[in-house]
Amino acid sequence: MTRVSPAPVKGGLLRLAQWLEWVNRAVGAVVSWLALAMVLMTFIVVVLRYVFDSGSIALQESVTYMYAMLFMLGAAYTLQQDGHVRVDILYQGFSRRGRAWVDLLGTLFLLVPVAVFLLASSWTYVADSWAVFEGSREAGGIPGVWLLKTLLLVMPVLMLVQGLIWVLRNGLFLAGVDAALGEPDKASAGNADG
């Protein structure tokens, strides 16, 4: 039996993590433009209502759709950029290795179960909406409520992708691949890796 060298396997896993990060970064970059679109659409709705005494339910609902897409599709990107609120009383004092353990275990025991729970609990709700191609309850509203509800499945999948990235990167770092976590940040530069 031929033994496979761990270096190519580790390199392949690191490339997989980099590609998955690119996917989440691309999704985040695209949906970030929805913030500007929401502002413009809200401005149009207000001008139509107060200047022209006119309105559109579809335009008003589109702001809700954009907000939902921004929040749900941007959550994994925000996680990737370490932009979520966290209480890190102890975390900042840990070495890079200690933080890698916290990130790995937190991903496995918190992020993954919550994302799987969201997927499992939303599946029937979304499937029922797809079964009837649910539309707006308002006359003149957007007929794609079933697409909006699909975000309840897409968000946890993107979070699981980010979780896989963290498991790969932190696992590789703990296995001795220093490049897996990239350059140390300035705050951790003085910490030992033990």
SELUMMI-46098 format. One record per atom (N, C-alpha, C, CB): x, y, z negated; residue in three letters. Coordinates in steps of 0.05 Angstrom, whole numbers, plus 5000, padded with zeros to 4 digits. Atoms other than C-alpha are relative to their C-alpha. Last residue first. Glycine has a CB too. Example, Ala and Ser with C-alpha at 12.3 -4.5 7.8 and 13.67 -1.06 7.14 Angstrom:
2
498449765001Ser;527349794857Ser;498550224986Ser;500950095029Ser;501849765000Ala;524649104844Ala;501850245000Ala;498050014975Ala;
***
This chain:
194
500450245016Gly;503855534556Gly;497650044984Gly;502349944982Gly;501850184986Asp;504056034613Asp;499549754983Asp;501249915027Asp;498650254992Ala;506956584570Ala;498049825013Ala;501349874976Ala;500750245014Asn;503457254570Asn;501649765009Asn;497049945003Asn;498250045023Gly;506957894592Gly;499449744985Gly;499750234981Gly;497250044992Ala;504057884662Ala;501849954976Ala;501050255015Ala;499050265009Ser;497057764636Ser;502949965006Ser;498449785013Ser;500650045028Ala;494658484637Ala;501249744990Ala;497050004996Ala;498149855017Lys;498258624702Lys;499549954971Lys;499750305005Lys;500749725003Asp;494458084740Asp;501950134980Asp;497050044992Asp;501149935026Pro;498057444757Pro;499350304999Pro;501949934977Pro;498249845017Glu;498957324831Glu;498750064974Glu;500850275014Glu;498949754989Gly;494956774863Gly;501850144981Gly;497750195008Gly;501349775012Leu;491056264823Leu;501050275011Leu;500350004970Leu;502950044999Ala;492855664865Ala;498450234989Ala;499249744985Ala;501249834980Ala;499955924877Ala;496949975001Ala;501149925028Ala;500249735010Asp;502155624811Asp;498650185020Asp;502850114994Asp;499949844976Val;500654914834Val;499650294992Val;497949915022Val;497349914993Gly;502454524771Gly;500350175025Gly;501749785001Gly;498450224990Ala;496354094758Ala;502850085009Ala;498549865023Ala;499450165023Leu;493354644714Leu;501749755008Leu;497549914986Leu;498149855017Phe;493855104774Phe;500849834976Phe;498750274991Phe;497350004987Leu;490654584819Leu;502050154983Leu;499850125028Leu;499050275002Gly;484854494770Gly;502849975012Gly;498149815013Gly;499050045027Asn;484055244764Asn;501149724995Asn;497750064980Asn;497849825006Arg;483755344839Arg;501149954972Arg;499150295003Arg;497650064984Leu;479554734855Leu;502450174991Leu;499450045029Leu;499050275009Val;474654824797Val;502549935015Val;497849795004Val;498749965025Trp;474155574813Trp;501149734989Trp;498150124979Trp;497549854996Ile;472755444886Ile;501550024974Ile;499450285012Ile;498150194988Leu;467654914868Leu;502750135004Leu;498949885026Leu;499250185022Gly;464155414822Gly;502049805010Gly;497649864988Gly;498049855016Gln;464055914879Gln;501049844977Gln;498850274990Gln;497649974983Val;460655394923Val;502250154985Val;499350145027Val;498650255001Leu;455955234866Leu;502550005017Leu;498149775008Leu;498750005027Met;454155974861Met;501549744997Met;498050044978Met;497649834999Leu;452855974936Leu;501550014974Leu;499150295009Leu;498150144983Val;448255374927Val;502550175003Val;498849945028Val;498550205016Pro;444955704867Pro;502049845017Pro;498149814987Pro;498349885021Met;443356324910Met;501449794984Met;498350174982Met;497549914988Val;440855944972Val;501950114978Val;499650215021Val;498350234996Leu;435455564934Leu;502850085010Leu;498749815020Leu;499850145025Leu;431756154903Leu;501749745002Leu;497249934990Leu;497749895014Leu;433456534967Leu;500349874973Leu;499750304997Leu;497750174993Thr;428456075001Thr;502550094986Thr;500449985030Thr;499950205021Lys;422956474965Lys;502449815005Lys;497449854998Lys;499149875024Leu;424357055012Leu;500449804978Leu;498050224992Leu;497149954996Leu;423756605073Leu;501250134975Leu;500550175025Leu;498650275002Trp;417056335048Trp;503050035005Trp;498849815021Trp;499550055028Val;414857055037Val;501449744996Val;497350004984Val;497950195006Gly;415757175111Gly;500649954971Gly;502550095013Gly;501050285001Pro;409257485135Pro;502149794991Pro;498849935026Pro;498250174986Ile;411358195116Ile;499149714997Ile;503050034989Ile;497550065013Gly;405358605095Gly;501849825017Gly;499549884972Gly;497849854988Gly;400058905139Gly;502749964987Gly;499350304999Gly;500549974971Ala;394458665094Ala;502250185011Ala;497250135005Ala;501049744991Glu;397558505027Glu;499650005030Glu;502050224992Glu;502849995008Arg;398257795002Arg;498750265008Arg;499849974969Arg;500749795019Ser;404557725042Ser;497149994993Ser;500750285011Ser;499649734992Gly;405957075078Gly;499250194978Gly;498450065025Gly;501349795016Glu;406856355059Glu;500750285009Glu;500849964971Glu;498749764989Phe;409155895115Phe;498750254987Phe;499750025031Phe;502249834989Val;404155385088Val;501050255014Val;498050074978Val;502150174989Ala;409054815075Ala;497850165013Ala;498949824978Ala;499450074972Trp;414755315067Trp;497849845013Trp;502649845001Trp;500249764984Ser;411555605005Ser;500649955029Ser;502050214989Ser;502949944997Asp;410354914976Asp;499750255016Asp;498850044972Asp;501250194981Ala;417654734990Ala;497050065004Ala;500449714990Ala;499249914973Val;420055364954Val;498849825021Val;503150005003Val;501249734996Tyr;416155204891Tyr;500650105028Tyr;501250204978Tyr;502850044994Thr;418054464896Thr;498650275006Thr;498549864977Thr;500350154975Trp;425554624900Trp;497049975008Trp;501149724997Trp;501149834979Ser;425755174848Ser;499249845025Ser;502050215008Ser;502649885008Ser;426654744786Ser;498750175022Ser;500450174975Ser;502150205005Ala;431854294818Ala;497450134993Ala;500949824977Ala;500650154975Leu;436054854849Leu;497749814995Leu;502449855010Leu;501449814983Leu;435755294786Leu;499149865027Leu;501750245007Leu;502749965011Phe;437654694743Phe;498350195017Phe;500250114971Phe;501550244993Val;443454534789Val;497250024989Val;501549754988Val;500650004971Ala;445855254784Ala;498449765009Ala;502650025016Ala;502049794995Val;445255254708Val;499250015029Val;501050274990Val;502750085010Pro;448854584702Pro;497850205005Pro;500149934971Pro;501150224984Val;454554814749Val;497349904989Val;501949765000Val;500949924973Leu;455655484716Leu;498749785015Leu;502450115016Leu;502049795001Leu;455755254643Leu;499050075028Leu;501250254988Leu;502050055021Phe;459454594632Phe;497950224998Phe;501349974974Phe;501150275000Leu;463754534695Leu;497649974980Leu;502149804992Leu;501250064975Thr;464855274707Thr;498649734999Thr;502150005023Thr;502549834998Gly;466055434634Gly;498549945026Gly;500850294999Gly;502150125017Leu;470854844630Leu;497450165001Leu;501049984971Leu;500750274990Leu;474955074690Leu;497749884984Leu;502549824999Leu;501549974974Asp;474755814672Asp;499149735010Asp;501750145021Asp;502649885006Val;476755674599Val;498350025025Val;500350284987Val;501650205013Trp;482255204621Trp;497250104994Trp;501449914974Trp;500750204980Ala;484955704671Ala;498349784988Ala;502549875013Ala;502349894984Arg;484656244618Arg;499149805021Arg;500750275012Arg;502450005017Gly;488955814573Gly;497650115014Gly;500650174975Gly;500850285003Arg;493955684629Arg;497549984983Arg;502349834988Arg;501350084974Arg;494356424646Arg;498949724998Arg;502050035023Arg;498150034978Ser;495656554572Ser;498649945026Ser;502249784993Ser;498950264992Phe;489956764528Phe;502150025021Phe;497749825009Phe;497650075015Gly;489157454498Gly;501249735007Gly;499450014971Gly;497749834991Gln;484357684552Gln;502649944985Gln;499250294996Gln;499050074973Tyr;479757094538Tyr;502450165008Tyr;497850035020Tyr;497750185002Leu;478957214463Leu;501349965026Leu;499149744988Leu;498549935024Ile;474257814461Ile;502549844998Ile;498349964975Ile;497450144999Asp;472057694532Asp;501850084977Asp;501450065026Asp;498949935025Val;464657844532Val;502649854998Val;498149944975Val;499050225017Arg;462757814604Arg;501150114974Arg;502149835015Arg;499549925027Val;458758244652Val;500949754984Val;497550134987Val;502250045018His;459258004724His;500950084972His;499049715000His;501549765005Gly;464358324770Gly;497649974981Gly;499050105026Gly;499949965028Asp;469757794770Asp;498450254991Asp;502950014989Asp;498549755006Gln;470457884845Gln;500250064970Gln;498750235015Gln;497350034988Gln;468357154857Gln;501850244994Gln;499849975031Gln;498650195017Leu;462457244810Leu;502949975009Leu;498649734999Leu;499449855024Thr;460357864849Thr;501549824980Thr;497450114987Thr;497849824993Tyr;460857454913Tyr;500950174975Tyr;499250195023Tyr;497650174999Ala;456656904881Ala;502450185007Ala;499749785021Ala;499250105026Ala;451357404860Ala;502649845000Ala;497749834988Ala;497649875009Gly;451057774927Gly;501049904973Gly;499650294998Gly;497750084983Leu;446157304960Leu;502650124991Leu;499450075028Leu;499750304999Met;441057344903Met;502449915017Met;497549885012Met;499550125026Phe;441858084886Phe;500649705002Phe;497650044982Phe;497649885011Leu;442558374956Leu;500749864973Leu;499750304995Leu;497750104985Met;437457904985Met;502650104988Met;499850075030Met;499750295006Ala;432358064931Ala;502449885014Ala;497449855007Ala;499050015028Tyr;433558814939Tyr;500549714992Tyr;498050134981Tyr;497149934999Met;432858745015Met;501249994972Met;500450285011Met;498550224987Tyr;426258375007Tyr;503050065000Tyr;499049965029Tyr;500050225020Thr;423558884957Thr;501649775012Thr;497249914993Thr;498149915021Val;425559455005Val;500249784979Val;499050264986Val;497350054990Ser;422159075062Ser;502150094979Ser;500550155026Ser;499250285007Glu;415759055021Glu;502949955009Glu;498149805012Glu;499750015029Gln;415159815026Gln;500949724991Gln;497350074986Gln;497649855007Leu;416459805100Leu;500549994970Leu;499750295010Leu;497650164991Ala;411359245110Ala;502650154993Ala;499849945030Ala;499550215020Ile;406159615068Ile;502549845008Ile;497549814998Ile;499850274989Ser;406760215113Ser;500749804979Ser;502250005023Ser;498450205014Gly;404860915096Gly;500049745014Gly;498849964972Gly;500350264987Ser;402061565122Ser;501749804984Ser;501050015030Ser;502450135012Asp;400862245091Asp;499449745014Asp;497750195003Asp;501850064979Phe;406162535139Phe;497449874990Phe;501349825020Phe;499849804979Val;410462905089Val;497849955021Val;502850015013Val;500549735011Tyr;408862535024Tyr;500150225022Tyr;502050064979Tyr;502249975018Arg;407861825048Arg;499450294994Arg;500549854974Arg;502550074987Leu;412161795110Leu;497650064982Leu;500049715008Leu;500649804980Val;417762175076Val;497349945014Val;502350025021Val;500849765014Val;417461715016Val;499350225019Val;502350094981Val;502650055012Val;417561085059Val;499050254986Val;500149764980Val;502050004979Ile;423261355101Ile;497249964989Ile;500749785021Ile;500249734991Phe;427461515039Phe;497850025022Phe;502750115011Phe;501649865021Thr;426060825011Thr;499650295008Thr;501449984973Thr;502750094997Met;428460525078Met;498250134979Met;499849694997Met;501249884976Leu;434760935076Leu;497149935003Leu;501649925025Leu;500249725005Val;436360745004Val;498750145024Val;502850134995Val;502249965019Met;434860015017Met;499650304995Met;500649864974Met;502650034985Ala;439160015080Ala;497650054981Ala;499949725012Ala;500449764984Leu;445060305040Leu;497349985015Leu;502350035020Leu;500349775019Ala;444459754988Ala;499450255015Ala;502550034981Ala;502849985007Leu;443359235043Leu;499450234980Leu;498949744989Leu;501249794984Trp;450359375068Trp;497050044995Trp;500449955029Trp;499549745013Ser;452958965010Ser;498850235016Ser;503050044996Ser;502349925016Val;449458365042Val;500550264985Val;499249794980Val;502449954984Val;454558305097Val;497750114983Val;499149755015Val;499549764983Ala;460758385054Ala;497550075016Ala;502449965018Ala;500149765017Gly;458057895002Gly;500450265016Gly;502149994979Gly;502849965008Val;456557365054Val;499750264984Val;498949754984Val;501449914976Ala;463557455083Ala;497050054994Ala;500249805023Ala;499249724995Arg;466757415014Arg;498550115024Arg;503150025004Arg;501349845020Asn;462856774998Asn;500650305004Asn;500749914972Asn;502950024995Val;465056455064Val;498550184980Val;499049714997Val;500649844976Trp;472256695056Trp;497050015005Trp;501649905025Trp;500049735009Glu;472356394986Glu;499450205023Glu;502850074988Glu;502649965014Leu;470155735016Leu;499950284989Leu;499749804978Leu;502149984979Trp;476055775066Trp;497250054986Trp;499849745016Trp;499749754986Gln;481055935010Gln;497850035021Gln;502750025014Gln;500849785018Ala;478455364966Ala;500150275014Ala;501750014975Ala;502950035003Leu;479054875025Leu;498950234982Leu;499149734988Leu;501249894975Arg;486055125039Arg;497049994999Arg;501149855024Arg;499749715002Leu;487855004965Leu;498950135025Leu;503050074997Leu;502049905018Leu;484954304970Leu;500150304997Leu;500349874972Leu;502650024987Gly;489054165032Gly;497750104982Gly;499449715008Gly;500149794979Gly;495354414999Gly;497450005014Gly;502349965020Gly;500349755015Lys;494053974937Lys;499850245020Lys;502350054981Lys;502750005011Val;492953374982Val;499550264986Val;499649764981Val;502049944978Pro;499153535023Pro;497150014990Pro;500249795022Pro;499749734989Ala;503353594958Ala;498150065023Ala;502850045010Ala;502049815010Pro;500552974924Pro;500250275013Pro;500150024970Pro;498749795015Ser;504652494968Ser;497850204991Ser;502250145016Ser;500249744988Val;500451904990Val;501350214982Val;497050085006Val;500849795019Arg;502751214968Arg;500150275014Arg;501950004975Arg;498449754997Thr;502850685021Thr;498950214980Thr;499950105029Thr;501749775000Met;500050005000Met;501850255000Met;498150004976Met;
***
